[in-house]
Amino acid sequence: MKKITVSFFLLFFIAITQAFPQSNPVMNIFPEGTILHGNIPYNNDNLQKHLLDIYLPPNAKGKLPLVIFVHGGGWLSNDKYADMGYMKKTVAEIVSSGFALASIDYRFSTQAIFPAQIQDCNRAVSFLYDNAEKYGLDKNRFALMGFSAGGHLASLMGLSKNNNVDSFYMPGTSKSFSFKAVVDFYGPAELILFPGADNAKSPEGLLIGAAPLARPDLAKAASPVSYVDKDDPPFLIIHGEKDELVSPRHSQLLSAWLTTEGVDNELIIVKDAPHFGEMFDVDELRNKVISFLKAQLK
């Protein structure tokens, strides 16, 4: 009887927390007076993973350039608040510098395999584009910023946009948007590069529903480097030297392809840095990110 009672209350608690979203846990990171439009459903449904948040600078005037923030988590964990916790100063300075910031959720690979994740991300951007006037956004000045799996998705969005890959978009949604820049923090660039590429249960295997080495066609379709061409937006790529989860080779390969195609890019390998953490929120890197965004979104 005790077990039944505990299980009941656990289920009740989960139902309540899902039905009534909790208050924003990262709002204290942002400058005082930041305006929040929280938990906006971007796909006209009630999926918890089809929500986004928009943060607007205090006393904002005119149409604002927008940075679209894509969280990491191996395509199977975390949410639209993730990565902000160790990037507090950078997140705050983005808004302080006059940029709007939109952070998006997307379905996990355990809920739906690729291309569901890129479909969700593009759908969120489509919503932001279609509703730009409502939220005071400049639809012609969109940039992407992603971390780890979010870096993969941000890179994939930026690189594939001009390839018009129909399967990357939900039917009937706007494709009119474009991206001025991409900031990629340690995102996977080529799924075959992973040590677990022969394992269907690895994060990259779960993403595409098969071991990448067993299905190189699926791995290629989900790899950002497959879409590099001369018309892609500028990239700022940042990766930890001692990253044991996503090898720096991913970013080195992406940068090499961009350079080969004549796309403006800069690769920064952070000495002694692991896969993520406050080492990426230091003054030198933060100044690089803000300067890059200001130059590309001016």
N, C-alpha and C positions, 0 to 999 in steps of 0.2 A: 504493500500500500504506500509505503514511504517513497519507493522508487517511482511509482506511478505519479505521486504528487509532485516530486522533483521534476520529472519529465514534463508534466503538464505545465508547471510554472516556467520551465525553460522554453518550451514552445510558445507559451503566452508572451514571454519577454521578447523573443525573437520576432513574433508577429507584431507586437507593439512598436519595437524599434524600426521595423521595416515600414510599418504603416505611417509612422510619424518620424520623419528624418530628424536626426539630432542636429543641434546647433553647430555652426561652422567651427571646427576645432583649430583652424589656422588663422582666424581673423586677427588675432593679436600680433601676427607677423607684419601686417600691412600698416602703412602710415595712418595716423589718426585722421578720421574723416573719410577714409576709403569707403566707397559705396559698393555694397554687395547685392547682386542679383543671384540668389542661390537656388540650387536644385531645380534648374529649368529643364523640363523634358524637351529634348531636341528631336524626338522622332514620333511625336504624337501617340505615345504608348505609355504604359506604366512600368516598364522595366527599370529596375534600380540602376542598371548599367547604362541607361540612356539618359543620363542627367549631366548637366554642366553648370559651372559657376562662372559669373562674370564679375571682375573686380575693376572698378573705375576710380581713377585718381580723385582726390578731394578737389572740389571747385573746378572740375573739368569743364572746358569750354571748347566748342567746335567738334569736328569729327576726329576721333582719336585713332592713332595706329594701334593695332592689336597684336599681342603675342599669345599664341595658342599653346598651352602647356599640356604635355602628354606624359603621364606617369609611367614609371617602370614597375617591374614585378614579375618578370619571366612570362608575361602574357597570361598569368594565372593567379595573380594576387595583387593586393593594394587597391588604391582608389585615387580620386582626383585631388586628395589632400597629400598624397605621398610625395616624397622628394622635397617638398617645401620645408619640412622640418630641419633638414641639414643645409638648406639653401636659403635660409631666412633673410640674410642681408641682400642677396641677389634679387630675391622675389620682391622685397620691399623697395629696392632701388629701381626695379622695372617700373613699378607704379609711381614712385616719386619722380621718375624721369618723364612722366606724362604719357606712358603707354597704358592702355587697357590690357588686362590679363584675363584670359578665359581658360579654365582648367576643365578637362573633359574626362568622363568615364567611358569605358568600352567593354564589350563582353569578353569574358575570359575564354581561353582555349578549352577549358573544361566545360563551358556552356555551348560553345560553337567553334568549329575549327576555321582557320583562315580560308577565305578572305573576310570573315565576319568582323575582325578587328579593324581592318582598314576601311571597310564599309561604314562602320560606326564612326570612325574618326572623320571620314569625308562627309558623312551625314551631319555631324556636329558643326563642321566648318560651313556646310551648306546652310544650316540654320542661322549661324552667325552672319553669313553674307546676306541672306534674305531678310534678316531682322536688324541689319546694321543701323538703319535710321532710328529705330526704336530705342536702341541702347547707345546711340551716339558714337558709332564706330565708323571708321573710314574703310569701306569695303575694298579699296584699292591699296591698302597698306596692311597686309596680313603677313606675319612671320610665325614660324614654328619653332618650338623648343621642346626637346624630349630627352628622357633619361633612361638608359638601358633599353628595355623593351619599348619604352616610349620614344627613345632615340631612334630605334629601328622604325617605328611607325611614323614618326615625324619625317625621317629621311625618305621613307617609302612614299609618303604623301607628296613631299616636295619634288622628288625625282620622277614619279610616275604621272604627275598631273598632266604634263603635255603629251603623254603617251595614250591618253584616252582609253584606259583599260576599263571596259564596261563592267566587269565583275567586281571592280573596286568601289562601285557606287550602288546605293539602293535605287531601285526603279523609281522614276518620276521625280528625282531630286535634282536640284540645281547643280550644274557643273561650271558655272560662270566665274567662280572665284579663281584666284591665282595666289602664289606666294612670292614675297619679295626676298625672303631669307630663311635659312634653317640653322638652328643651333643644336648640334647633336652631341650630347654627353654620353660617351661610351656605349653607343648603340650597335647591336649586331648588324653587319653589312652583308654577310654571305653565310648562309646557314650551314653549308658544307664545311666551313672552317671550324665548327665546334667539335671538340673531342667526342661528344655524345652523338655525333651525326649518324652513327650506326644503330642508335637506340630509339625505338619508337616511343619510349616512355620518358625521354629527355624533354626538357621544356620546348626545344625546337621541334622535336618529334610530335609532341602533343599539339603544337601550334598548327602543323600541317596535316596531322592525322596519320603520319607514317615516319619511319626513319628517313631523314634527308638523303642518306646514301642509297636507300632502296628506291626512293622516288625523287631523283634529281630534277625532274620536271616541276614537281610541286615546290621543291626547295628553291629552284631558280625563280619561280613566279613570286615567291615570298621574300626574295633577297633584294635589298635596295640597289646593289651594284648592277643588277640586271637592267636598270632603267636609266643609267647615266647617259646623258647626251649633252651636246653643246648649248642647248637652250635651257638648262637647269638653273635654278636660283643659286646665289652665293651661299657657301657653307662655312660655318665655324665649327670645327670638330675638336672635342676635348676628351682625353682618355687618360686613365691612370697607368703609369709605367708598370705597376705590379698588380694589375687587374687579373685575378685568377678565375673570374667567372666569364668575362668576355675579353678575350685576348686583344691587346692593342693592335694586333694584325688586322682586325676588322676595320678599325679607323684608318690604319695605314693603307689598306687596300682601297677603301672608299676614296681617300684623298688622292691616291695615285690615279684612279680612274677619272676623277673630276679634273685633275691636272692634265691628263692625257687628252681629255675632251675640251680643254680650254675654259673650264668653269672656275671662276674665282673661288678659292677656298684657302683656309688656314687650318693646319693641324697642330694642336698643342698636346704634347705628351707630358703629363704632370709627374715630375720625379717622385718616386717612392709612393705614389698614391695607389690605393686599392680600387675596388670597383665603384664605391660611392662613399660619400662622407663630407665632413666639413672642410677637407682639404681642397674641395672644389668651390668653396665659398669665400676664398681669400681675396684680398684687395686686387691683386694682379689679374686674376681670372675674371673677377666681377667687372673690373674696368674694361677688359677685353670684350666681354659680352655686351655691356651697355654701349660701348663705342661702336661695336659692330651693328647693333640694332639701330642706333641713331643714324649711322651712315646709310643703312639699307632702307630705312623707313622714313627718311627725311621728306 
